[in-house]
Amino acid sequence: MTDAIWIALALVLVLEGLLPAINPGGWRRLFEQIMHLNDQQIRSAGLVSMVIGLVFLWVIQATT
């Protein structure tokens, strides 16, 4: 079980590193746009992202 957590964390780091590695200018522009959002907008985006991730995990678990 703990191996799966470390693998998941490693995959998150790989995926998060893709955009700055492939397109650093786009990554910088994205963060400049995020800086103009208010806290509620950022919080909502985070919650939506978590729900999508949980649904994705549920679908994967249900099909295996």
Secondary structure, DSSP 8 states (H G I E B T S, - for coil): -HHHHHHHHHHHHHHHHHHHHH-HHHHHHHHHHHTTS-HHHHHHHHHHHHHHHHHHHHHHHHH-
